[in-house]
Amino acid sequence: MKNLIKLGLAGLLSIISTTVTAQNKNTENKNSLLWEVSGNGLSKPSYITGTFHILCSKDFDLKPKVLKALEKSDSFIMEINYTDPGEMAALQKMYQNDKKISDQLSPNEAKELDKILADYGTSLEKINNSSPQALYALLSMKAIPCPQTEIKSYELELLQNAVKGKKNIKGLEKVNDQMKSINDAYDLKAIINQLKLSKEYESLFKKMIEAFKNEDAQALYALFKDERFMNSQQEKAMLTDRNKNWVQTMPEMMKTGSSFFAVGGSHLMGENGIIPLLQSKGYTVKPVIQLQ
């Protein structure tokens, strides 16, 4: 189990506005990254929490209300089930590539990429057999404002609590689904263009961390879809399509018992965010400020 959880961290490194009106006017201006889902035939409420996949230890804060919601739930559901050995095997394969990166570029493009990678502490020679997804993961590692030894994972902290509490562990999608989403959003050259924006990503992460600490889900969504980092096609692949697929799966999971969903905070809001999509299906979805 410990090895699976460690492998899960690698997956989390690969992942990393429209106004939404809340159903309850008294809570529409209250920030929260924890939401309760009820009604529409559910016998027990379920919960959704927005996460920040990797954080520095100094910024990490697992709020008591989140732990309480997990404790009250029967199942713990992440984007990917990091306790599934098959998924972990697929995750390792996700970062490997049969075709060298340099073979997909012109000599001048390869030379330019090698120069860019120096800013990330590596070289084209060292990662030439890696997949585009591995390149994409470099963005998060470079942007996070602390050494790797000080990084904590929100999902993995929750997972450890869920395992300890003997919760049913599930995933909303498969590793191959996530890989397809990244491929659809960013081809190799698009990822290289993103790698050029290292300073911009560092600034973005600082703003996103602040929004996360303030439990401002709307700000997280708006920052994540900044047009410098994500055009409309990329938003469709990375957010919209995945959100819609997840919301098709979630009702059945919630019918079988109280479920606790942990997904990236950027997935909650926007016209096609998880919260409004569930509301459109007839569920009552409200922010949780405190939980008894």
The 8 nearest C-alpha neighbors of each residue, nearest first, counted from 0:
[[1, 3, 2, 4, 82, 5, 162, 81],
 [2, 0, 4, 3, 5, 6, 82, 159],
 [3, 1, 5, 4, 0, 6, 7, 82],
 [2, 4, 6, 0, 5, 1, 82, 7],
 [3, 5, 7, 1, 6, 2, 0, 81],
 [6, 4, 2, 7, 3, 8, 1, 9],
 [7, 5, 3, 8, 4, 9, 2, 87],
 [6, 8, 4, 10, 81, 5, 9, 3],
 [7, 9, 11, 10, 6, 5, 12, 4],
 [10, 8, 12, 7, 11, 6, 13, 5],
 [11, 9, 7, 8, 12, 13, 90, 6],
 [10, 12, 8, 13, 9, 14, 52, 7],
 [11, 13, 9, 10, 136, 14, 15, 139],
 [14, 12, 136, 11, 10, 15, 135, 132],
 [15, 13, 11, 12, 10, 136, 52, 177],
 [14, 13, 12, 139, 52, 11, 136, 53],
 [17, 221, 18, 269, 220, 217, 218, 224],
 [16, 18, 269, 270, 19, 221, 268, 217],
 [19, 17, 16, 20, 269, 217, 270, 268],
 [20, 18, 21, 17, 269, 268, 270, 275],
 [19, 21, 18, 22, 27, 24, 23, 275],
 [22, 20, 27, 23, 19, 24, 26, 285],
 [21, 23, 24, 20, 285, 284, 27, 283],
 [22, 24, 25, 21, 26, 27, 285, 20],
 [25, 23, 27, 26, 22, 21, 28, 20],
 [24, 26, 23, 27, 28, 29, 21, 22],
 [25, 27, 29, 24, 28, 23, 286, 21],
 [26, 28, 21, 24, 29, 25, 23, 20],
 [29, 27, 26, 30, 25, 24, 21, 20],
 [30, 28, 26, 27, 31, 286, 288, 25],
 [29, 31, 215, 214, 28, 32, 216, 213],
 [30, 32, 214, 33, 286, 288, 287, 215],
 [31, 33, 49, 214, 48, 216, 34, 30],
 [32, 34, 48, 31, 287, 47, 286, 49],
 [35, 33, 286, 47, 287, 285, 46, 48],
 [34, 36, 46, 285, 284, 45, 286, 287],
 [37, 35, 284, 45, 44, 283, 46, 282],
 [38, 36, 44, 283, 282, 41, 35, 284],
 [39, 37, 282, 41, 40, 283, 36, 281],
 [38, 40, 282, 41, 281, 37, 283, 280],
 [39, 41, 38, 42, 254, 37, 282, 43],
 [42, 40, 38, 43, 39, 254, 37, 44],
 [41, 43, 40, 44, 254, 256, 38, 37],
 [44, 42, 41, 257, 45, 256, 37, 253],
 [45, 43, 37, 36, 257, 35, 41, 46],
 [44, 46, 257, 258, 36, 35, 259, 253],
 [47, 45, 35, 259, 34, 36, 260, 258],
 [48, 46, 260, 34, 33, 259, 261, 35],
 [49, 47, 33, 261, 32, 260, 34, 50],
 [264, 48, 50, 32, 263, 262, 261, 33],
 [51, 49, 263, 264, 262, 52, 153, 48],
 [52, 50, 53, 263, 264, 153, 54, 49],
 [51, 53, 152, 11, 153, 50, 15, 154],
 [54, 52, 152, 51, 151, 150, 153, 55],
 [55, 53, 151, 150, 59, 152, 58, 56],
 [54, 56, 150, 58, 57, 149, 151, 145],
 [55, 57, 59, 58, 149, 151, 150, 54],
 [56, 58, 55, 59, 54, 149, 60, 150],
 [59, 57, 55, 56, 54, 60, 212, 208],
 [58, 60, 56, 57, 54, 55, 61, 151],
 [61, 59, 62, 58, 212, 57, 56, 153],
 [60, 62, 63, 59, 65, 66, 153, 156],
 [61, 63, 65, 64, 60, 66, 67, 59],
 [64, 62, 66, 65, 67, 61, 290, 68],
 [65, 63, 67, 290, 62, 66, 289, 68],
 [66, 64, 68, 67, 63, 62, 69, 33],
 [65, 67, 69, 63, 68, 64, 70, 62],
 [68, 66, 64, 70, 65, 69, 63, 71],
 [69, 67, 65, 71, 70, 66, 64, 72],
 [68, 70, 66, 72, 67, 71, 259, 65],
 [69, 71, 67, 68, 72, 66, 164, 161],
 [72, 70, 68, 69, 67, 73, 257, 66],
 [73, 71, 257, 69, 258, 70, 74, 259],
 [72, 74, 257, 166, 258, 256, 167, 71],
 [75, 73, 167, 258, 166, 72, 168, 259],
 [74, 76, 259, 168, 167, 258, 166, 260],
 [75, 77, 169, 260, 170, 168, 259, 261],
 [78, 76, 170, 261, 79, 260, 80, 262],
 [77, 79, 171, 170, 172, 262, 80, 76],
 [80, 78, 170, 77, 172, 81, 173, 171],
 [81, 79, 170, 169, 82, 83, 77, 168],
 [80, 82, 7, 83, 79, 3, 4, 87],
 [81, 83, 80, 3, 84, 0, 4, 168],
 [82, 84, 86, 85, 81, 80, 87, 3],
 [85, 83, 87, 86, 88, 82, 3, 81],
 [86, 84, 88, 87, 83, 89, 90, 82],
 [85, 87, 89, 83, 88, 84, 90, 174],
 [86, 88, 90, 84, 89, 85, 91, 83],
 [87, 89, 85, 91, 90, 86, 84, 92],
 [88, 90, 86, 92, 87, 91, 93, 174],
 [91, 89, 87, 93, 88, 92, 86, 174],
 [92, 90, 88, 93, 89, 94, 87, 95],
 [91, 93, 89, 95, 90, 94, 88, 96],
 [94, 92, 90, 91, 95, 89, 130, 178],
 [95, 93, 130, 133, 92, 129, 91, 132],
 [96, 94, 129, 130, 92, 93, 128, 97],
 [95, 97, 130, 129, 98, 128, 94, 99],
 [96, 98, 99, 128, 95, 129, 130, 100],
 [99, 97, 96, 100, 128, 102, 103, 130],
 [98, 100, 128, 127, 102, 101, 97, 96],
 [99, 101, 127, 103, 102, 98, 128, 104],
 [100, 102, 104, 103, 99, 109, 127, 105],
 [103, 101, 99, 100, 104, 98, 105, 109],
 [104, 102, 101, 100, 99, 105, 98, 187],
 [105, 103, 101, 102, 108, 109, 106, 100],
 [104, 106, 108, 107, 109, 103, 101, 102],
 [107, 105, 109, 108, 110, 104, 101, 111],
 [106, 108, 110, 105, 109, 111, 104, 112],
 [109, 107, 111, 105, 110, 106, 104, 112],
 [108, 110, 112, 106, 111, 107, 101, 104],
 [111, 109, 107, 113, 108, 112, 106, 114],
 [110, 112, 108, 114, 109, 113, 107, 115],
 [113, 111, 115, 109, 114, 110, 116, 108],
 [114, 112, 123, 116, 110, 122, 111, 115],
 [113, 115, 111, 112, 117, 116, 110, 118],
 [116, 114, 112, 117, 113, 118, 111, 195],
 [117, 115, 119, 113, 118, 122, 121, 114],
 [116, 118, 120, 119, 121, 114, 115, 122],
 [117, 119, 116, 120, 115, 114, 121, 197],
 [120, 118, 116, 117, 121, 141, 137, 115],
 [121, 119, 117, 118, 116, 122, 141, 115],
 [120, 122, 117, 116, 119, 125, 123, 118],
 [123, 121, 116, 125, 124, 113, 117, 126],
 [122, 124, 113, 127, 126, 125, 116, 112],
 [123, 125, 127, 122, 126, 113, 121, 128],
 [126, 124, 122, 123, 127, 121, 128, 129],
 [127, 125, 129, 123, 128, 124, 122, 121],
 [126, 128, 100, 124, 99, 123, 129, 125],
 [129, 127, 99, 126, 96, 95, 100, 130],
 [130, 128, 95, 126, 96, 127, 94, 133],
 [129, 131, 96, 94, 95, 132, 133, 128],
 [130, 132, 134, 133, 187, 135, 129, 190],
 [133, 131, 135, 130, 134, 94, 136, 13],
 [134, 132, 136, 94, 130, 131, 135, 129],
 [135, 133, 131, 137, 132, 136, 130, 190],
 [134, 136, 132, 133, 137, 138, 190, 131],
 [137, 135, 13, 133, 138, 134, 12, 139],
 [138, 136, 140, 134, 135, 139, 141, 133],
 [137, 139, 141, 136, 140, 135, 142, 194],
 [140, 138, 142, 141, 137, 136, 143, 15],
 [139, 141, 137, 138, 142, 143, 136, 12],
 [140, 142, 138, 139, 143, 137, 119, 197],
 [143, 141, 201, 139, 140, 200, 144, 138],
 [142, 144, 140, 141, 145, 139, 204, 201],
 [145, 143, 142, 55, 146, 201, 141, 205],
 [144, 146, 143, 55, 149, 147, 150, 148],
 [147, 145, 148, 149, 150, 144, 143, 55],
 [148, 146, 150, 149, 145, 140, 55, 143],
 [147, 149, 146, 150, 145, 151, 55, 56],
 [150, 148, 147, 146, 56, 55, 145, 151],
 [151, 149, 55, 147, 54, 148, 56, 53],
 [150, 152, 54, 53, 56, 55, 153, 149],
 [151, 153, 53, 155, 154, 52, 156, 54],
 [152, 154, 156, 155, 52, 50, 51, 157],
 [155, 153, 157, 156, 152, 158, 52, 261],
 [154, 156, 158, 152, 157, 153, 159, 4],
 [155, 157, 159, 153, 158, 154, 152, 160],
 [156, 158, 154, 160, 155, 159, 161, 153],
 [159, 157, 155, 161, 160, 156, 154, 162],
 [158, 160, 162, 156, 161, 157, 155, 163],
 [159, 161, 163, 157, 158, 162, 164, 156],
 [162, 160, 158, 164, 166, 163, 159, 165],
 [163, 161, 165, 159, 164, 160, 166, 158],
 [162, 164, 160, 161, 165, 159, 166, 158],
 [163, 165, 161, 162, 166, 160, 70, 159],
 [166, 164, 162, 163, 161, 167, 160, 73],
 [167, 165, 74, 161, 164, 73, 162, 168],
 [166, 168, 74, 75, 73, 169, 165, 161],
 [169, 167, 75, 76, 74, 166, 80, 170],
 [168, 170, 76, 80, 75, 77, 167, 171],
 [169, 171, 80, 79, 77, 76, 78, 172],
 [172, 170, 78, 245, 79, 77, 76, 169],
 [173, 171, 170, 79, 78, 176, 174, 177],
 [172, 174, 176, 175, 79, 177, 86, 170],
 [173, 175, 177, 176, 90, 178, 86, 89],
 [176, 174, 178, 173, 177, 179, 89, 93],
 [177, 175, 173, 179, 174, 178, 172, 180],
 [176, 178, 180, 174, 175, 179, 181, 173],
 [179, 177, 175, 181, 180, 176, 174, 182],
 [180, 178, 182, 176, 177, 181, 183, 175],
 [179, 181, 177, 183, 236, 178, 182, 237],
 [180, 182, 184, 178, 179, 183, 185, 177],
 [183, 181, 179, 185, 184, 180, 186, 178],
 [182, 184, 180, 181, 185, 179, 236, 186],
 [185, 183, 233, 181, 182, 236, 180, 237],
 [186, 184, 189, 182, 190, 181, 183, 187],
 [185, 187, 189, 188, 182, 190, 184, 183],
 [188, 186, 190, 189, 131, 191, 185, 100],
 [189, 187, 191, 190, 186, 192, 185, 104],
 [188, 190, 192, 185, 186, 191, 187, 193],
 [191, 189, 193, 187, 192, 188, 185, 135],
 [190, 192, 194, 188, 193, 189, 187, 195],
 [193, 191, 189, 195, 190, 194, 188, 196],
 [192, 194, 190, 195, 191, 196, 189, 228],
 [195, 193, 191, 196, 192, 197, 190, 138],
 [194, 196, 193, 192, 197, 191, 115, 198],
 [197, 195, 199, 194, 193, 198, 200, 192],
 [196, 198, 200, 199, 195, 194, 201, 142],
 [199, 197, 201, 200, 196, 202, 142, 195],
 [198, 200, 202, 196, 201, 197, 203, 204],
 [201, 199, 203, 197, 202, 198, 142, 204],
 [200, 202, 142, 198, 204, 199, 203, 197],
 [203, 201, 199, 205, 200, 204, 198, 206],
 [204, 202, 200, 206, 201, 205, 199, 207],
 [205, 203, 207, 201, 206, 202, 208, 200],
 [204, 206, 208, 202, 203, 207, 209, 201],
 [207, 205, 209, 203, 204, 208, 210, 202],
 [206, 208, 204, 210, 209, 205, 219, 211],
 [209, 207, 211, 205, 210, 206, 204, 212],
 [208, 210, 212, 206, 207, 211, 213, 205],
 [211, 209, 207, 213, 215, 208, 212, 219],
 [212, 210, 214, 208, 213, 209, 215, 207],
 [211, 213, 209, 214, 210, 208, 58, 215],
 [212, 214, 210, 211, 215, 209, 30, 31],
 [215, 213, 31, 211, 32, 30, 212, 216],
 [214, 216, 210, 30, 213, 218, 217, 211],
 [217, 215, 219, 218, 214, 32, 264, 220],
 [218, 216, 220, 219, 215, 268, 221, 269],
 [217, 219, 221, 220, 215, 216, 222, 210],
 [220, 218, 216, 222, 265, 217, 221, 207],
 [219, 221, 265, 223, 217, 218, 222, 268],
 [220, 222, 16, 218, 224, 219, 223, 217],
 [223, 221, 219, 225, 224, 220, 218, 207],
 [222, 224, 220, 221, 225, 219, 265, 229],
 [223, 225, 229, 221, 222, 226, 220, 234],
 [226, 224, 222, 227, 223, 228, 229, 221],
 [225, 227, 229, 228, 230, 224, 231, 223],
 [228, 226, 225, 229, 230, 224, 193, 196],
 [227, 229, 226, 225, 224, 193, 230, 223],
 [228, 230, 226, 224, 233, 234, 227, 225],
 [231, 229, 233, 226, 232, 234, 228, 224],
 [230, 232, 234, 233, 235, 229, 226, 224],
 [233, 231, 235, 234, 230, 236, 184, 229],
 [232, 234, 184, 236, 230, 235, 231, 229],
 [235, 233, 231, 237, 238, 232, 236, 229],
 [234, 236, 239, 232, 233, 238, 240, 237],
 [237, 235, 233, 180, 234, 184, 240, 238],
 [238, 236, 234, 180, 235, 233, 184, 241],
 [237, 239, 234, 241, 235, 236, 242, 240],
 [238, 240, 235, 242, 241, 271, 243, 236],
 [241, 239, 243, 242, 236, 235, 238, 244],
 [240, 242, 244, 243, 238, 239, 245, 237],
 [243, 241, 245, 239, 244, 240, 273, 238],
 [244, 242, 246, 240, 241, 245, 239, 247],
 [245, 243, 241, 247, 242, 246, 240, 248],
 [246, 244, 248, 242, 247, 243, 171, 249],
 [245, 247, 249, 243, 248, 244, 242, 273],
 [246, 248, 244, 245, 249, 243, 250, 251],
 [249, 247, 245, 246, 250, 251, 244, 252],
 [248, 250, 252, 246, 251, 247, 245, 253],
 [251, 249, 253, 252, 248, 254, 247, 246],
 [252, 250, 254, 253, 249, 248, 255, 247],
 [251, 253, 249, 250, 254, 255, 258, 248],
 [252, 254, 250, 256, 251, 255, 258, 257],
 [255, 253, 251, 252, 256, 41, 250, 42],
 [254, 256, 253, 252, 251, 257, 258, 41],
 [257, 255, 253, 254, 73, 258, 43, 252],
 [256, 258, 45, 72, 73, 43, 253, 44],
 [259, 257, 74, 45, 72, 253, 73, 75],
 [258, 260, 46, 75, 47, 45, 69, 72],
 [261, 259, 47, 76, 77, 46, 75, 48],
 [260, 262, 48, 77, 47, 49, 76, 50],
 [263, 261, 49, 50, 78, 77, 264, 260],
 [262, 264, 50, 49, 265, 266, 51, 52],
 [49, 263, 265, 50, 266, 267, 216, 262],
 [264, 266, 220, 219, 263, 267, 223, 268],
 [267, 265, 264, 272, 263, 268, 273, 238],
 [268, 266, 272, 273, 274, 265, 264, 216],
 [269, 267, 272, 217, 266, 220, 274, 216],
 [268, 270, 272, 17, 271, 19, 16, 220],
 [269, 271, 272, 17, 275, 268, 19, 18],
 [272, 270, 269, 239, 276, 273, 275, 242],
 [271, 273, 268, 267, 269, 266, 274, 270],
 [272, 274, 267, 276, 275, 242, 277, 266],
 [273, 275, 277, 267, 276, 272, 278, 268],
 [276, 274, 278, 277, 273, 272, 279, 271],
 [277, 275, 279, 273, 278, 274, 272, 271],
 [278, 276, 280, 279, 274, 275, 282, 273],
 [277, 279, 275, 282, 281, 280, 276, 283],
 [278, 280, 276, 277, 281, 275, 282, 274],
 [281, 279, 277, 278, 282, 276, 39, 275],
 [280, 282, 278, 279, 39, 283, 277, 38],
 [283, 281, 278, 39, 38, 277, 280, 37],
 [282, 284, 37, 38, 36, 278, 285, 281],
 [283, 285, 36, 35, 282, 278, 34, 37],
 [284, 286, 34, 35, 287, 283, 36, 22],
 [287, 285, 34, 31, 33, 288, 35, 284],
 [286, 288, 34, 33, 289, 31, 35, 285],
 [287, 289, 286, 31, 290, 33, 29, 30],
 [290, 288, 287, 64, 291, 63, 286, 65],
 [291, 289, 64, 287, 288, 67, 68, 65],
 [290, 289, 67, 64, 68, 63, 71, 288]]
